[in-house]
Amino acid sequence: MLRPLILVCCFALAACSQTVGGYRQAAPSLAEPGADAVDTRGTYLDLIRRMQKQGAYYASLAHIEAFRQRHGDSAALRLLQADALRHTGQLDAAGTLYDGLTRGEQAAAAWHGLGLIAAQRDEDAVAEAALARAAQLTPLDTSVLGDLGYARLRAGQLEQARAPLAQALELAPDDARAVANLAVWALLRGDTGTAERLMQQGKVSETTRTEVQRQAIALRQRRPVVATAAAAPAQTPPAPAAAAGRADSVPRRVPVDPRAVSAVVQGSAERGDPTLPATMLERFGHPTPATESTR
């Protein structure tokens, strides 16, 4: 009788050893880790993407290195790294990574990144060419279309900006960024009625309305600078190595101050205004309030 009682107690203790806080813990699996490793890899990448969406770009860089040590390298990982480097002001390093991705499955995103770097450096022609290439590769991406249209607004190309901005709004009619961009375009053409109608239909907030007006003023003030630059003799930089030999390739970026990040971007991120997402304000940053441009 004593022996059966001891056995029962042993089984009871074994069961309790797998219970924490009233919830039964799964026993360690002895199965091969193949499928689980793939799931873990995908979950880790998603975690890094979420960190970047929340603005934790420095932390994401650390996790990218940890991911690479654990799971190896990939084009998707290099794209995340390039995006994080761009957002932390490390533009040369970001550009190098983007250049290496312009011929693979991440080509559209790479050209998009190159365009944003060029725009941040006030290289309007370079930005427009890179973003046009990105839009060609991913014609339904409203973020790319909006950035292409805005780059053309910065370059003073109002008529050329109309198509991508209108496409972005028609593809995503509820996107406040698309509404704001097209409203800025209308104001630059002197069409206040269309701008007002767009903002009413888009039900944009007063904060967004104010930002649209500010953008239109900043871009009008920028026009003489653009015109002067266009009148000067153009010097075409060499094409990126990834696009060498292609007639439609985008010129390589020229080194400038990597600290050229819009103060409005940082302010918006701190406010957390849902009608003005950080991605709307992070494009085409400039350090001085008098000339900065945002999306």
Secondary structure as UniProt FT lines:
FT   HELIX           2..17
FT   STRAND          19..20
FT   TURN            21..22
FT   STRAND          23..24
FT   HELIX           34..53
FT   TURN            54..55
FT   HELIX           57..71
FT   HELIX           75..87
FT   TURN            88..89
FT   HELIX           91..99
FT   TURN            100..103
FT   TURN            105..106
FT   HELIX           107..120
FT   TURN            121..122
FT   HELIX           124..137
FT   TURN            139..140
FT   HELIX           142..154
FT   TURN            155..156
FT   HELIX           158..171
FT   TURN            173..174
FT   HELIX           176..188
FT   TURN            189..190
FT   HELIX           192..202
FT   HELIX           206..231
FT   HELIX           241..243
FT   TURN            244..245
FT   TURN            247..248
FT   TURN            258..259
FT   HELIX           263..271
FT   TURN            274..275
FT   HELIX           278..281
FT   TURN            283..284
FT   TURN            289..291
//
